[in-house]
Amino acid sequence: MTVSAVPSDRHPGAGMVISTVAPDRRPDSGAAISVGSLIRPAAGRLSLAVLAGVGAAGAAVALTACSAWLISRAALHPPVLHLMVAIVAVRACGLSRGVLRYLERLVGHDAAFRILTDVRVRLWTRLERLAPAGLADFRRADLARRLAADVDAVLDLITRVVLPYAVAGVIGLASVLVVGVLVPVAGLALAVALLVVGAGVPVLQRAAARRADGRLAPLRAELATGVVDLLHGLPDLAAYGATRDRLDRLAAVDARLTDTSRRSAATAGLGAAVTALSTGAAVLAGLVAGAVAVRSGSLPGELLALIVLTPLAVFEIAAPLPTAAQRWATARVSLRRLTELWQTPDPIHDDPSSTPTAAAARKNDDASPGPARGNSGLAVPEMRVDGVTAGWVGGRTAINGVDLVLPSGGRVALVGPSGSGKSTVAALLVRFLDPREGRVTMDGRDLREIPADEVRRVVGYLPEDSSLFDTTIGDNLRIGRPGASDTDLREALRQARLLDWVETLPDGLDTLVGEHGMALSGGQRRRLALARLLLGDARVLIFDEPTEHLDDETAAALTRDLMAAAGERTVLLITHRTDLTGLAVTRLR
Amino acid sequence: MKPLDPRLLRYARATRTYLAATVVLGGIHAVLLIAQAVLLADAITAVFLDGAGIGDLTTGILGFTTPVLVALVAVIAAKAAVAWLQEVASARSAAAVKSQLRNRLLAHVAALAPHPDPINTEKRDKEEGIDRPLTEGKAGNTAGLPTEAKEKDGERPSADGKTRGAGQLSADGEARGAGRLAAGEVVALAGDGLDALDDYFAKYLPQLVLAVLVPGILLSRLLPADLVAVGTIAVTLPLIPLFMALVGMHTEAQNRRQFRLLSRLSHHFLDVVAGLPTLKLFGRARAQAGIIRRISDEQRRHTMRTLRTAFLSSLVLELLATLSVALVAVGIGLRLVSGNLDLATALLVLILAPEAYRPLREVGAHFHASAEGLAAAEEVFAVLETPLPVLGKRAPVSGDIVFDGVEVRFPGRSGTALRLDATIRTGEIVALTGPSGCGKSTALNVLLGFVSPTAGRVTVGGVPQQEFDLEAWRRRIAWVPQRPHLFASSVYDNIALPDGLAAPVPFPEVVAAAQAAGADGFVRELPESYSTVLGDDGTGLSAGQRQRIALARAFLRDAPIVLLDEPTANLDAGTAAEVMAAIRRLAAGRTVLIAAHRPELIALADRVVPLTENLVPA
């Protein structure tokens, strides 16, 4: 069997576009990720961090203000005792700033990591509901990014956006009030200048960035395509002596890109210029308004330095805000991507209230509402698919009017070309998916009336690529039946014809399987997954392309072993192979 | 981490210009700071102590009497202009430096022999897989849960070969990839990777320059005014980098441990997410939420333990900087009271003292942004410092090709990829046969100079092949790979593959080559015939059409030696027959070496050289 000649079964939902079909249930948007909902679980700590940050920033501003007053006062040569309060205040500010800032960062990060934990758990809970049918519309790499980068963006959001803005907001307001009470015009000028830096500059920068991106993006894309082309076509280029020409062409694109970005540099610097101008304007306004106030007698002369110098210190706190705003723009995109997971409709409509029942049932097998476990073995139900039309969430219809009967203990093969919906049938039988029309029944009972967990306890599914976890063989098996004894595990391995091999391993059941079982061969991975399936209570077994990508000899042996290991249980074999002796065949078109 | 890698100056000359500009702008910035401080201090003193009106105050600038307010406006405007120029300079230089590094990187990667290590090839595949919908082609997971899980599959050659995507790879590992980095890594580096340098140039480097420049200029202005304050600042300032370095050294090892822990924890998270459908099938998914919470909490506790120490460096920085300013302020206050100092000087010191510490604090704040940029630059340097293969100079001769005890091993892989003793006589058609992995493609790659034999040698007409001028030698070869790469340019370009030096290939010659390869027909049916620009890697063309484009290349080259690497492997029987007809025309009258699997190719050969089986454990 050559790898290339055999088209692998198309995945359910291949190439689907997010559809316009209205979901019959409103998306669970209430649980979506918003900044408010993020902060809530760590609100206390976050407030503490803001408090410490306000203390630190306040100390910096107060240091300048107190020093200014201290020096002005000292210039009048009062007795030193009259200055003691100011001296102590200045020293205290000098000491406390660093310490409070340290506290702010520690508590802030602690809060951010707590929030991160919370987001991960919420995301897991959501994914748990969606997977796998509800995720068919997401690209693989895209979802990986959501999990890794987008979740981690939460850290940045808390420590580098929320905290700086909260602290700068409080300090800015306090400074404006203090200055404004003394010299209203100076206070007003400070307020305006702060707003320009905290809100105006970010808007300006975003507009500049968007304009530059509009011109740069096509060139970047062209360059990226060219680089990929060069690197992947390098052997062809080298063999035909065409490398230099390719490099020259790339250099030309690169030159255009560089030239364009150099030309957009002028707007990139505007933010810095406006920030510098605002700071200067606030200081200047303080000087003029303060001097006028001193002359008119409404401001004691010794406070003039305070009015003029305070803005200098405040702007040191406000200066990082444009950068924080840029991070917010990035973080918002991440949050939006995460939120999409909450806007995806649920693939099945399990009554959530039934969930505890299912969990309880799992703990107490005898009370389970499913087919009861007899003394002599397992009661094997009859499964029927009656005129079912179904499709993956949001996508096109994958199967239309399909009928299938799995008699108790029967051996049935489901065959059909790629994309004919074979895996969709499997997903229906384990209730990863509910039908749009028709019904799937277990001993005559509609699956929609049975909690999904309960269905999956009766119907076992060995997907084409069943996941193994990066832990030991034993732990991977115990996912099938927690608390199974080593003897149980060995028995399952024996049925899957893997025991002999495991016995030869120095670590036996404690052998690590590697990431996604990569330390094992393809056949071993599938047999291990089979052993795990056999450990459970499943009475109906679905094998989805169990021999895909295996060589003929291994495939034949595995198929034999699967049938033997299934024993009394029903088997549905999903395959595109043609050697189906001894099986009742249902074809999909 | 060095604050400024000298290699950056060497490899990207734009850095030097930028540094010079930054030094000049930094100097102007410092002078403007002093001017602003002097103007403010004098004005406050005049209004407060002398009861002057702000509008009446004047100052002397270069001998001209100017109102203070006008002077202040001018200074503020100048400061804004300097800030703007600094940003412009950093953005322009970053663009230039990135371009210089990118060009050098690509040229160097291209000059390294195309690397046929299959591990690289599979990484490339992995990289491509990233943007492929999870449902397409590749061994997918039925569960349909897209995660890193599937991408990782591509990284290791697996026993059943299922990770080989879409039949793109011969088991011998087609010659692809680039030097020490996989193609995907070079693409990432040349694109977003180098963009990390933006922050290094915009935020870190200028502050580093200011941190050296500004304190010196400020202190020299303050020196005649207040010796005590200057002394305080001059003593505390150097303590900051000293303490930061000490804390940094202490935390580095801890950071590394922490990083390993972090990656282990997030690995676990991705692992369980990858297996979510499986957990769901066994009813164990919901319980994982608790485990994720526990692991995430553990991660937080460990991280916080590290951060407690890591943040110490900024604690030291803030503490020293602020406390020094406070000490200076109290000191000048006391000296004012005793009459040893005048108010204007005191205010000048008060305004300038924090400015002396500011650049250093900014350096600390942007340390991490810069580290990322420098790391990217260092990756580029690592590639640039990979030595290029030594090339021969001799003009190639014709004659029998002799594989004389040739052996090829790939670093990091056990077993021998190829072991071959054979003679291919001029004008002979020889088929190399054997199962996947026996080194058929590797033998062709050796002839092409993509791979150097680990042992033995290849001679042509009695001359060792490695002594030939490689480009001239390759001109004598026409190569048709199993899966030719088609470029995102016109069909004409794809057939002609211009070398950029010689005159463009005349159009009729290209058409003639296409006709000989059986490509003319379908090319003329394309929307713009030979001018049609193909999509990425020839999207829109079938495997058979791509193969015929590659054959057209070979016809156009009209070389005495033809290397065919399973050219019909991916084709159905009908298409394969058409391609075979073109191959027969191409083979006539040339020396042909074929890596062959299919019977019709083997039948074409005068002689078959079987390769030993399974030298590389699959």
Interface residues (C-beta under 8 A of the other chain):
Chain A: T2 V3 S4 A5 S8 R10 H11 P12 G13 A14 G15 A56 A59 A60 L63 T64 C66 S67 A68 L70 I71 S72 R73 A74 A75 H77 P78 V80 L83 A86 I87 V90 R91 C93 G94 L95 R97 G98 V99 R101 Y102 R105 L106 H109 D110 F113 R114 L116 T117 R120 V121 W124 T125 L127 E128 A131 P132 A133 L135 A136 F138 R139 R140 A141 D142 L143 A144 L147 A148 R220 L223 A224 T225 G226 V227 V228 D229 L230 L231 H232 G233 L234 P235 D236 L237 A238 A239 Y240 G241 A242 T243 R244 D245 R246 L247 D248 L250 A251 D254 A255 L257 T258 S261 R262 S264 A265 A266 A268 G269 L270 G271 A272 A273 V274 T275 A276 L277 G280 A281 V283 L284 L287 V288 G290 A291 V292 V294 R295 G301 E302 L304 A305 V308 L309 L312 A313 E316 P320 T355 A358 A359 R362 W392 S423 A426 V430 F432 D453 R456 R457 G460 Y461 P463 E464 D465 S466 S467 L468 F469 D470 I479 G480 P482 E515 H516 M518 S521 G522 G523 R532 G536 D544 E545 E548 H549 L550 D551 T554
Chain B: Q36 L40 A43 I44 T45 V47 F48 L49 G51 G53 I54 L69 L72 V73 V75 I76 A77 K79 A80 A81 V82 A83 W84 L85 Q86 E87 V88 A91 R92 A95 A96 K98 S99 R102 N103 L106 A107 V109 A110 A113 P114 P116 R124 G129 I130 D131 R132 P133 L134 T135 E136 G137 K138 A139 G140 N141 T142 A143 G144 L145 P146 T147 E148 A149 K150 E151 K152 D153 R156 S158 A159 D160 G161 K162 R164 A166 G167 E174 A175 R176 G177 A178 A183 V186 V187 A190 G191 S266 H267 H268 F269 L270 D271 V272 V273 A274 G275 L276 P277 T278 L279 K280 L281 F282 G283 R284 A285 R286 Q288 A289 I292 R293 S296 D297 Q299 R300 T303 M304 L307 R308 F311 L312 S314 L315 V316 L317 E318 L319 L320 A321 T322 L323 S324 V325 A326 L327 A329 V330 I332 G333 L334 L336 V337 G339 D342 L343 A346 L347 L350 I351 P354 R358 A365 L448 G449 F450 E471 R474 R475 I477 W479 P481 P484 H485 L486 F487 A488 L497 P498 D499 G500 L501 D536 D537 A550 R553 R557 A569 N570
